[in-house]
Amino acid sequence: MTHALAVSLAPDKIRVNVLSPGWIDTSSYGRKGKAGQIKLTSVDKLQHPAGRVGKPEDIAAACLFLADSDKAGFITGQNLVIDGGMTKKMIYLEE
């Protein structure tokens, strides 16, 4: 659908992209203090080549980048995976 919309809407100068977030820790988002916050372990962080679990700010930064025509004006029809490299790491894991 992303590809089809990107091609269909290109004549109108509309770019279409999709964000595919991985594990994003939202347990403390919008909360004050530590109540309800999930305790992430070192194992949780090691699952990601980036060495940490994602934050809502990681997704927001990608949205802002794609929305900035000066920096991303030639990007359309793409799926931006924002998962700290976790899906790439999974390819190389032994069973």
Biopython code that builds the backbone (N, CA, C, O; Angstrom):
import numpy as np
from Bio.PDB.StructureBuilder import StructureBuilder

atoms = [
    (1, "MET", "N", (0.822, -1.177, 0.000)),
    (1, "MET", "CA", (0.000, 0.000, 0.000)),
    (1, "MET", "C", (0.879, 1.258, 0.000)),
    (1, "MET", "O", (0.575, 2.228, -0.695)),
    (2, "THR", "N", (1.963, 1.239, 0.777)),
    (2, "THR", "CA", (2.866, 2.393, 0.816)),
    (2, "THR", "C", (3.424, 2.694, -0.560)),
    (2, "THR", "O", (3.440, 3.844, -0.999)),
    (3, "HIS", "N", (3.878, 1.655, -1.232)),
    (3, "HIS", "CA", (4.463, 1.836, -2.563)),
    (3, "HIS", "C", (3.421, 2.363, -3.548)),
    (3, "HIS", "O", (3.693, 3.292, -4.308)),
    (4, "ALA", "N", (2.247, 1.776, -3.530)),
    (4, "ALA", "CA", (1.192, 2.180, -4.458)),
    (4, "ALA", "C", (0.778, 3.628, -4.227)),
    (4, "ALA", "O", (0.600, 4.387, -5.180)),
    (5, "LEU", "N", (0.626, 4.008, -2.970)),
    (5, "LEU", "CA", (0.249, 5.388, -2.675)),
    (5, "LEU", "C", (1.361, 6.360, -3.051)),
    (5, "LEU", "O", (1.090, 7.448, -3.559)),
    (6, "ALA", "N", (2.608, 5.973, -2.804)),
    (6, "ALA", "CA", (3.734, 6.848, -3.153)),
    (6, "ALA", "C", (3.757, 7.128, -4.652)),
    (6, "ALA", "O", (3.983, 8.263, -5.072)),
    (7, "VAL", "N", (3.524, 6.101, -5.450)),
    (7, "VAL", "CA", (3.521, 6.274, -6.905)),
    (7, "VAL", "C", (2.288, 7.070, -7.350)),
    (7, "VAL", "O", (2.391, 7.969, -8.184)),
    (8, "SER", "N", (1.145, 6.738, -6.796)),
    (8, "SER", "CA", (-0.100, 7.407, -7.190)),
    (8, "SER", "C", (-0.124, 8.886, -6.823)),
    (8, "SER", "O", (-0.660, 9.706, -7.568)),
    (9, "LEU", "N", (0.454, 9.225, -5.680)),
    (9, "LEU", "CA", (0.373, 10.598, -5.192)),
    (9, "LEU", "C", (1.577, 11.459, -5.566)),
    (9, "LEU", "O", (1.574, 12.665, -5.318)),
    (10, "ALA", "N", (2.594, 10.858, -6.153)),
    (10, "ALA", "CA", (3.802, 11.599, -6.530)),
    (10, "ALA", "C", (3.521, 12.794, -7.441)),
    (10, "ALA", "O", (4.135, 13.844, -7.252)),
    (11, "PRO", "N", (2.618, 12.679, -8.424)),
    (11, "PRO", "CA", (2.351, 13.849, -9.280)),
    (11, "PRO", "C", (1.837, 15.067, -8.506)),
    (11, "PRO", "O", (1.979, 16.203, -8.958)),
    (12, "ASP", "N", (1.241, 14.819, -7.342)),
    (12, "ASP", "CA", (0.735, 15.907, -6.502)),
    (12, "ASP", "C", (1.762, 16.353, -5.465)),
    (12, "ASP", "O", (1.439, 17.103, -4.544)),
    (13, "LYS", "N", (3.011, 15.883, -5.623)),
    (13, "LYS", "CA", (4.112, 16.231, -4.717)),
    (13, "LYS", "C", (3.855, 15.763, -3.282)),
    (13, "LYS", "O", (4.277, 16.402, -2.319)),
    (14, "ILE", "N", (3.151, 14.634, -3.165)),
    (14, "ILE", "CA", (2.884, 14.036, -1.854)),
    (14, "ILE", "C", (3.783, 12.823, -1.703)),
    (14, "ILE", "O", (3.785, 11.921, -2.542)),
    (15, "ARG", "N", (4.546, 12.816, -0.619)),
    (15, "ARG", "CA", (5.419, 11.687, -0.321)),
    (15, "ARG", "C", (4.719, 10.778, 0.688)),
    (15, "ARG", "O", (4.044, 11.257, 1.598)),
    (16, "VAL", "N", (4.883, 9.472, 0.524)),
    (16, "VAL", "CA", (4.252, 8.498, 1.414)),
    (16, "VAL", "C", (5.327, 7.548, 1.926)),
    (16, "VAL", "O", (6.014, 6.891, 1.144)),
    (17, "ASN", "N", (5.462, 7.484, 3.230)),
    (17, "ASN", "CA", (6.404, 6.571, 3.864)),
    (17, "ASN", "C", (5.722, 5.950, 5.068)),
    (17, "ASN", "O", (4.699, 6.450, 5.536)),
    (18, "VAL", "N", (6.280, 4.872, 5.564)),
    (18, "VAL", "CA", (5.733, 4.208, 6.741)),
    (18, "VAL", "C", (6.852, 4.000, 7.753)),
    (18, "VAL", "O", (8.000, 3.750, 7.385)),
    (19, "LEU", "N", (6.503, 4.106, 9.032)),
    (19, "LEU", "CA", (7.438, 3.824, 10.111)),
    (19, "LEU", "C", (7.030, 2.502, 10.753)),
    (19, "LEU", "O", (5.859, 2.282, 11.061)),
    (20, "SER", "N", (8.012, 1.630, 10.948)),
    (20, "SER", "CA", (7.765, 0.348, 11.608)),
    (20, "SER", "C", (8.614, 0.296, 12.874)),
    (20, "SER", "O", (9.777, -0.105, 12.828)),
    (21, "PRO", "N", (8.038, 0.700, 14.000)),
    (21, "PRO", "CA", (8.815, 0.700, 15.236)),
    (21, "PRO", "C", (8.972, -0.701, 15.805)),
    (21, "PRO", "O", (8.101, -1.558, 15.654)),
    (22, "GLY", "N", (10.087, -0.906, 16.452)),
    (22, "GLY", "CA", (10.327, -2.149, 17.179)),
    (22, "GLY", "C", (9.864, -1.979, 18.611)),
    (22, "GLY", "O", (8.825, -1.375, 18.881)),
    (23, "TRP", "N", (10.656, -2.523, 19.525)),
    (23, "TRP", "CA", (10.319, -2.471, 20.944)),
    (23, "TRP", "C", (10.557, -1.057, 21.443)),
    (23, "TRP", "O", (11.700, -0.607, 21.519)),
    (24, "ILE", "N", (9.480, -0.352, 21.785)),
    (24, "ILE", "CA", (9.548, 1.011, 22.299)),
    (24, "ILE", "C", (8.988, 1.008, 23.714)),
    (24, "ILE", "O", (7.829, 0.651, 23.930)),
    (25, "ASP", "N", (9.809, 1.403, 24.667)),
    (25, "ASP", "CA", (9.384, 1.446, 26.066)),
    (25, "ASP", "C", (8.570, 2.708, 26.309)),
    (25, "ASP", "O", (9.113, 3.811, 26.353)),
    (26, "THR", "N", (7.289, 2.537, 26.464)),
    (26, "THR", "CA", (6.397, 3.663, 26.726)),
    (26, "THR", "C", (5.868, 3.629, 28.160)),
    (26, "THR", "O", (4.917, 4.340, 28.485)),
    (27, "SER", "N", (6.475, 2.811, 29.017)),
    (27, "SER", "CA", (5.939, 2.625, 30.366)),
    (27, "SER", "C", (5.951, 3.907, 31.189)),
    (27, "SER", "O", (5.097, 4.075, 32.060)),
    (28, "SER", "N", (6.886, 4.813, 30.943)),
    (28, "SER", "CA", (6.915, 6.045, 31.735)),
    (28, "SER", "C", (6.433, 7.247, 30.941)),
    (28, "SER", "O", (6.457, 8.370, 31.445)),
    (29, "TYR", "N", (6.001, 7.031, 29.716)),
    (29, "TYR", "CA", (5.584, 8.136, 28.863)),
    (29, "TYR", "C", (4.346, 8.806, 29.433)),
    (29, "TYR", "O", (3.323, 8.157, 29.650)),
    (30, "GLY", "N", (4.443, 10.092, 29.672)),
    (30, "GLY", "CA", (3.317, 10.853, 30.191)),
    (30, "GLY", "C", (3.079, 10.677, 31.677)),
    (30, "GLY", "O", (2.097, 11.194, 32.209)),
    (31, "ARG", "N", (3.959, 9.956, 32.359)),
    (31, "ARG", "CA", (3.810, 9.754, 33.799)),
    (31, "ARG", "C", (4.906, 10.512, 34.529)),
    (31, "ARG", "O", (6.017, 10.671, 34.024)),
    (32, "LYS", "N", (4.573, 10.975, 35.723)),
    (32, "LYS", "CA", (5.574, 11.614, 36.561)),
    (32, "LYS", "C", (6.072, 10.589, 37.565)),
    (32, "LYS", "O", (5.271, 9.867, 38.159)),
    (33, "GLY", "N", (7.355, 10.516, 37.759)),
    (33, "GLY", "CA", (7.918, 9.569, 38.708)),
    (33, "GLY", "C", (8.122, 8.197, 38.093)),
    (33, "GLY", "O", (8.010, 8.017, 36.880)),
    (34, "LYS", "N", (8.422, 7.240, 38.945)),
    (34, "LYS", "CA", (8.754, 5.886, 38.490)),
    (34, "LYS", "C", (7.573, 4.925, 38.574)),
    (34, "LYS", "O", (7.711, 3.761, 38.198)),
    (35, "ALA", "N", (6.417, 5.378, 39.056)),
    (35, "ALA", "CA", (5.261, 4.494, 39.203)),
    (35, "ALA", "C", (4.831, 3.939, 37.855)),
    (35, "ALA", "O", (4.637, 4.688, 36.898)),
    (36, "GLY", "N", (4.687, 2.643, 37.788)),
    (36, "GLY", "CA", (4.232, 1.987, 36.574)),
    (36, "GLY", "C", (5.312, 1.781, 35.533)),
    (36, "GLY", "O", (5.048, 1.246, 34.457)),
    (37, "GLN", "N", (6.541, 2.207, 35.848)),
    (37, "GLN", "CA", (7.625, 2.071, 34.888)),
    (37, "GLN", "C", (8.162, 0.633, 34.912)),
    (37, "GLN", "O", (8.351, 0.050, 35.979)),
    (38, "ILE", "N", (8.402, 0.075, 33.726)),
    (38, "ILE", "CA", (8.935, -1.274, 33.612)),
    (38, "ILE", "C", (10.430, -1.241, 33.881)),
    (38, "ILE", "O", (11.129, -0.337, 33.424)),
    (39, "LYS", "N", (10.917, -2.220, 34.616)),
    (39, "LYS", "CA", (12.351, -2.330, 34.887)),
    (39, "LYS", "C", (12.980, -3.143, 33.769)),
    (39, "LYS", "O", (12.758, -4.350, 33.677)),
    (40, "LEU", "N", (13.762, -2.489, 32.920)),
    (40, "LEU", "CA", (14.434, -3.180, 31.821)),
    (40, "LEU", "C", (15.724, -3.808, 32.334)),
    (40, "LEU", "O", (16.462, -3.202, 33.111)),
    (41, "THR", "N", (15.981, -5.031, 31.886)),
    (41, "THR", "CA", (17.179, -5.741, 32.307)),
    (41, "THR", "C", (18.277, -5.594, 31.268)),
    (41, "THR", "O", (18.040, -5.095, 30.168)),
    (42, "SER", "N", (19.476, -6.028, 31.622)),
    (42, "SER", "CA", (20.587, -5.986, 30.664)),
    (42, "SER", "C", (20.308, -6.923, 29.489)),
    (42, "SER", "O", (20.759, -6.660, 28.374)),
    (43, "VAL", "N", (19.571, -8.014, 29.724)),
    (43, "VAL", "CA", (19.207, -8.940, 28.645)),
    (43, "VAL", "C", (18.290, -8.239, 27.642)),
    (43, "VAL", "O", (18.435, -8.414, 26.432)),
    (44, "ASP", "N", (17.356, -7.453, 28.150)),
    (44, "ASP", "CA", (16.466, -6.688, 27.261)),
    (44, "ASP", "C", (17.282, -5.783, 26.350)),
    (44, "ASP", "O", (17.022, -5.706, 25.149)),
    (45, "LYS", "N", (18.244, -5.115, 26.908)),
    (45, "LYS", "CA", (19.064, -4.174, 26.144)),
    (45, "LYS", "C", (19.988, -4.888, 25.166)),
    (45, "LYS", "O", (20.243, -4.386, 24.071)),
    (46, "LEU", "N", (20.487, -6.051, 25.553)),
    (46, "LEU", "CA", (21.410, -6.803, 24.693)),
    (46, "LEU", "C", (20.719, -7.393, 23.463)),
    (46, "LEU", "O", (21.391, -7.767, 22.502)),
    (47, "GLN", "N", (19.407, -7.479, 23.479)),
    (47, "GLN", "CA", (18.678, -7.982, 22.317)),
    (47, "GLN", "C", (18.772, -7.027, 21.138)),
    (47, "GLN", "O", (18.486, -7.402, 20.001)),
    (48, "HIS", "N", (19.170, -5.801, 21.411)),
    (48, "HIS", "CA", (19.255, -4.761, 20.385)),
    (48, "HIS", "C", (20.713, -4.419, 20.111)),
    (48, "HIS", "O", (21.451, -4.118, 21.048)),
    (49, "PRO", "N", (21.153, -4.458, 18.844)),
    (49, "PRO", "CA", (22.516, -4.034, 18.545)),
    (49, "PRO", "C", (22.799, -2.602, 19.021)),
    (49, "PRO", "O", (23.951, -2.268, 19.297)),
    (50, "ALA", "N", (21.781, -1.763, 19.120)),
    (50, "ALA", "CA", (21.967, -0.397, 19.611)),
    (50, "ALA", "C", (22.259, -0.368, 21.105)),
    (50, "ALA", "O", (22.672, 0.664, 21.633)),
    (51, "GLY", "N", (22.048, -1.500, 21.800)),
    (51, "GLY", "CA", (22.362, -1.594, 23.223)),
    (51, "GLY", "C", (21.312, -1.038, 24.154)),
    (51, "GLY", "O", (21.569, -0.848, 25.343)),
    (52, "ARG", "N", (20.143, -0.777, 23.633)),
    (52, "ARG", "CA", (19.064, -0.268, 24.480)),
    (52, "ARG", "C", (17.721, -0.510, 23.808)),
    (52, "ARG", "O", (17.651, -0.788, 22.611)),
    (53, "VAL", "N", (16.672, -0.403, 24.586)),
    (53, "VAL", "CA", (15.302, -0.465, 24.084)),
    (53, "VAL", "C", (14.940, 0.939, 23.597)),
    (53, "VAL", "O", (15.421, 1.929, 24.149)),
    (54, "GLY", "N", (14.104, 1.028, 22.578)),
    (54, "GLY", "CA", (13.738, 2.317, 22.017)),
    (54, "GLY", "C", (12.890, 3.163, 22.941)),
    (54, "GLY", "O", (12.277, 2.674, 23.890)),
    (55, "LYS", "N", (12.873, 4.464, 22.630)),
    (55, "LYS", "CA", (12.081, 5.436, 23.379)),
    (55, "LYS", "C", (11.125, 6.123, 22.404)),
    (55, "LYS", "O", (11.395, 6.159, 21.203)),
    (56, "PRO", "N", (10.022, 6.663, 22.897)),
    (56, "PRO", "CA", (9.108, 7.388, 22.017)),
    (56, "PRO", "C", (9.816, 8.496, 21.219)),
    (56, "PRO", "O", (9.441, 8.794, 20.086)),
    (57, "GLU", "N", (10.830, 9.089, 21.823)),
    (57, "GLU", "CA", (11.572, 10.157, 21.151)),
    (57, "GLU", "C", (12.274, 9.659, 19.890)),
    (57, "GLU", "O", (12.477, 10.430, 18.952)),
    (58, "ASP", "N", (12.649, 8.375, 19.855)),
    (58, "ASP", "CA", (13.280, 7.797, 18.669)),
    (58, "ASP", "C", (12.318, 7.812, 17.483)),
    (58, "ASP", "O", (12.717, 8.102, 16.355)),
    (59, "ILE", "N", (11.062, 7.502, 17.744)),
    (59, "ILE", "CA", (10.054, 7.498, 16.689)),
    (59, "ILE", "C", (9.727, 8.931, 16.278)),
    (59, "ILE", "O", (9.586, 9.229, 15.092)),
    (60, "ALA", "N", (9.608, 9.808, 17.262)),
    (60, "ALA", "CA", (9.318, 11.211, 16.963)),
    (60, "ALA", "C", (10.409, 11.825, 16.086)),
    (60, "ALA", "O", (10.109, 12.593, 15.172)),
    (61, "ALA", "N", (11.662, 11.493, 16.357)),
    (61, "ALA", "CA", (12.775, 12.031, 15.565)),
    (61, "ALA", "C", (12.685, 11.579, 14.107)),
    (61, "ALA", "O", (12.961, 12.359, 13.196)),
    (62, "ALA", "N", (12.305, 10.337, 13.889)),
    (62, "ALA", "CA", (12.152, 9.838, 12.516)),
    (62, "ALA", "C", (10.998, 10.539, 11.807)),
    (62, "ALA", "O", (11.102, 10.872, 10.627)),
    (63, "CYS", "N", (9.902, 10.763, 12.525)),
    (63, "CYS", "CA", (8.760, 11.487, 11.940)),
    (63, "CYS", "C", (9.174, 12.898, 11.538)),
    (63, "CYS", "O", (8.841, 13.362, 10.447)),
    (64, "LEU", "N", (9.891, 13.567, 12.411)),
    (64, "LEU", "CA", (10.328, 14.928, 12.110)),
    (64, "LEU", "C", (11.280, 14.946, 10.924)),
    (64, "LEU", "O", (11.208, 15.844, 10.086)),
    (65, "PHE", "N", (12.168, 13.967, 10.846)),
    (65, "PHE", "CA", (13.094, 13.896, 9.719)),
    (65, "PHE", "C", (12.329, 13.734, 8.407)),
    (65, "PHE", "O", (12.582, 14.460, 7.446)),
    (66, "LEU", "N", (11.403, 12.791, 8.367)),
    (66, "LEU", "CA", (10.647, 12.553, 7.136)),
    (66, "LEU", "C", (9.757, 13.737, 6.766)),
    (66, "LEU", "O", (9.490, 13.966, 5.586)),
    (67, "ALA", "N", (9.302, 14.479, 7.748)),
    (67, "ALA", "CA", (8.438, 15.623, 7.478)),
    (67, "ALA", "C", (9.215, 16.846, 6.987)),
    (67, "ALA", "O", (8.621, 17.775, 6.439)),
    (68, "ASP", "N", (10.530, 16.852, 7.177)),
    (68, "ASP", "CA", (11.368, 17.983, 6.767)),
    (68, "ASP", "C", (11.736, 17.828, 5.294)),
    (68, "ASP", "O", (12.644, 17.071, 4.951)),
    (69, "SER", "N", (11.035, 18.539, 4.436)),
    (69, "SER", "CA", (11.238, 18.393, 2.987)),
    (69, "SER", "C", (12.661, 18.665, 2.548)),
    (69, "SER", "O", (13.136, 18.044, 1.597)),
    (70, "ASP", "N", (13.354, 19.577, 3.214)),
    (70, "ASP", "CA", (14.729, 19.889, 2.820)),
    (70, "ASP", "C", (15.662, 18.696, 3.006)),
    (70, "ASP", "O", (16.597, 18.512, 2.226)),
    (71, "LYS", "N", (15.419, 17.899, 4.015)),
    (71, "LYS", "CA", (16.297, 16.769, 4.307)),
    (71, "LYS", "C", (15.784, 15.447, 3.735)),
    (71, "LYS", "O", (16.575, 14.551, 3.442)),
    (72, "ALA", "N", (14.476, 15.323, 3.577)),
    (72, "ALA", "CA", (13.901, 14.042, 3.175)),
    (72, "ALA", "C", (13.007, 14.155, 1.945)),
    (72, "ALA", "O", (12.183, 13.276, 1.694)),
    (73, "GLY", "N", (13.161, 15.204, 1.199)),
    (73, "GLY", "CA", (12.285, 15.454, 0.069)),
    (73, "GLY", "C", (12.373, 14.440, -1.063)),
    (73, "GLY", "O", (11.486, 14.385, -1.914)),
    (74, "PHE", "N", (13.426, 13.643, -1.082)),
    (74, "PHE", "CA", (13.605, 12.648, -2.144)),
    (74, "PHE", "C", (13.286, 11.238, -1.644)),
    (74, "PHE", "O", (13.556, 10.256, -2.335)),
    (75, "ILE", "N", (12.715, 11.143, -0.449)),
    (75, "ILE", "CA", (12.391, 9.844, 0.144)),
    (75, "ILE", "C", (10.883, 9.637, 0.050)),
    (75, "ILE", "O", (10.106, 10.412, 0.608)),
    (76, "THR", "N", (10.475, 8.583, -0.663)),
    (76, "THR", "CA", (9.053, 8.241, -0.745)),
    (76, "THR", "C", (8.909, 6.751, -1.045)),
    (76, "THR", "O", (9.765, 6.152, -1.695)),
    (77, "GLY", "N", (7.823, 6.169, -0.568)),
    (77, "GLY", "CA", (7.556, 4.753, -0.795)),
    (77, "GLY", "C", (8.401, 3.826, 0.055)),
    (77, "GLY", "O", (8.586, 2.659, -0.292)),
    (78, "GLN", "N", (8.918, 4.335, 1.171)),
    (78, "GLN", "CA", (9.840, 3.548, 1.986)),
    (78, "GLN", "C", (9.225, 3.109, 3.309)),
    (78, "GLN", "O", (8.321, 3.750, 3.845)),
    (79, "ASN", "N", (9.744, 1.998, 3.815)),
    (79, "ASN", "CA", (9.404, 1.497, 5.139)),
    (79, "ASN", "C", (10.638, 1.697, 6.002)),
    (79, "ASN", "O", (11.655, 1.035, 5.794)),
    (80, "LEU", "N", (10.560, 2.599, 6.961)),
    (80, "LEU", "CA", (11.679, 2.872, 7.852)),
    (80, "LEU", "C", (11.499, 2.059, 9.128)),
    (80, "LEU", "O", (10.613, 2.337, 9.936)),
    (81, "VAL", "N", (12.347, 1.057, 9.298)),
    (81, "VAL", "CA", (12.285, 0.194, 10.476)),
    (81, "VAL", "C", (13.127, 0.839, 11.572)),
    (81, "VAL", "O", (14.323, 1.069, 11.397)),
    (82, "ILE", "N", (12.492, 1.126, 12.695)),
    (82, "ILE", "CA", (13.162, 1.795, 13.806)),
    (82, "ILE", "C", (13.126, 0.842, 14.993)),
    (82, "ILE", "O", (12.242, 0.920, 15.846)),
    (83, "ASP", "N", (14.101, -0.053, 15.032)),
    (83, "ASP", "CA", (14.085, -1.092, 16.061)),
    (83, "ASP", "C", (15.455, -1.337, 16.691)),
    (83, "ASP", "O", (15.682, -2.387, 17.292)),
    (84, "GLY", "N", (16.352, -0.391, 16.560)),
    (84, "GLY", "CA", (17.675, -0.552, 17.166)),
    (84, "GLY", "C", (18.471, -1.688, 16.554)),
    (84, "GLY", "O", (19.431, -2.164, 17.160)),
    (85, "GLY", "N", (18.090, -2.129, 15.364)),
    (85, "GLY", "CA", (18.794, -3.218, 14.682)),
    (85, "GLY", "C", (18.333, -4.611, 15.069)),
    (85, "GLY", "O", (18.920, -5.599, 14.629)),
    (86, "MET", "N", (17.291, -4.706, 15.888)),
    (86, "MET", "CA", (16.845, -6.009, 16.400)),
    (86, "MET", "C", (16.458, -6.984, 15.290)),
    (86, "MET", "O", (16.824, -8.157, 15.363)),
    (87, "THR", "N", (15.730, -6.537, 14.264)),
    (87, "THR", "CA", (15.337, -7.472, 13.207)),
    (87, "THR", "C", (16.537, -7.938, 12.398)),
    (87, "THR", "O", (16.545, -9.070, 11.917)),
    (88, "LYS", "N", (17.538, -7.106, 12.240)),
    (88, "LYS", "CA", (18.760, -7.530, 11.531)),
    (88, "LYS", "C", (19.516, -8.563, 12.355)),
    (88, "LYS", "O", (20.048, -9.533, 11.815)),
    (89, "LYS", "N", (19.560, -8.351, 13.653)),
    (89, "LYS", "CA", (20.249, -9.299, 14.541)),
    (89, "LYS", "C", (19.570, -10.661, 14.500)),
    (89, "LYS", "O", (20.242, -11.692, 14.550)),
    (90, "MET", "N", (18.248, -10.672, 14.410)),
    (90, "MET", "CA", (17.503, -11.928, 14.425)),
    (90, "MET", "C", (17.855, -12.803, 13.216)),
    (90, "MET", "O", (17.763, -14.028, 13.290)),
    (91, "ILE", "N", (18.253, -12.186, 12.119)),
    (91, "ILE", "CA", (18.625, -12.930, 10.918)),
    (91, "ILE", "C", (19.835, -13.817, 11.188)),
    (91, "ILE", "O", (19.941, -14.907, 10.626)),
    (92, "TYR", "N", (20.750, -13.360, 12.045)),
    (92, "TYR", "CA", (22.023, -14.036, 12.254)),
    (92, "TYR", "C", (22.053, -14.934, 13.492)),
    (92, "TYR", "O", (23.087, -15.535, 13.784)),
    (93, "LEU", "N", (20.948, -15.037, 14.219)),
    (93, "LEU", "CA", (20.909, -15.890, 15.400)),
    (93, "LEU", "C", (20.857, -17.364, 14.987)),
    (93, "LEU", "O", (20.179, -17.734, 14.029)),
    (94, "GLU", "N", (21.574, -18.175, 15.720)),
    (94, "GLU", "CA", (21.530, -19.619, 15.463)),
    (94, "GLU", "C", (20.330, -20.215, 16.191)),
    (94, "GLU", "O", (19.922, -19.735, 17.249)),
    (95, "GLU", "N", (19.786, -21.248, 15.614)),
    (95, "GLU", "CA", (18.645, -21.906, 16.254)),
    (95, "GLU", "C", (19.128, -22.970, 17.212)),
    (95, "GLU", "O", (18.316, -23.639, 17.851)),
]
sb = StructureBuilder()
sb.init_structure("model")
sb.init_model(0)
sb.init_chain("A")
sb.init_seg("    ")
for serial, (resi, resn, name, xyz) in enumerate(atoms, 1):
    if name == "N":
        sb.init_residue(resn, " ", resi, " ")
    sb.init_atom(name, np.array(xyz, "f"), 0.0, 1.0, " ", f" {name:<3s}", serial, name[0])
structure = sb.get_structure()
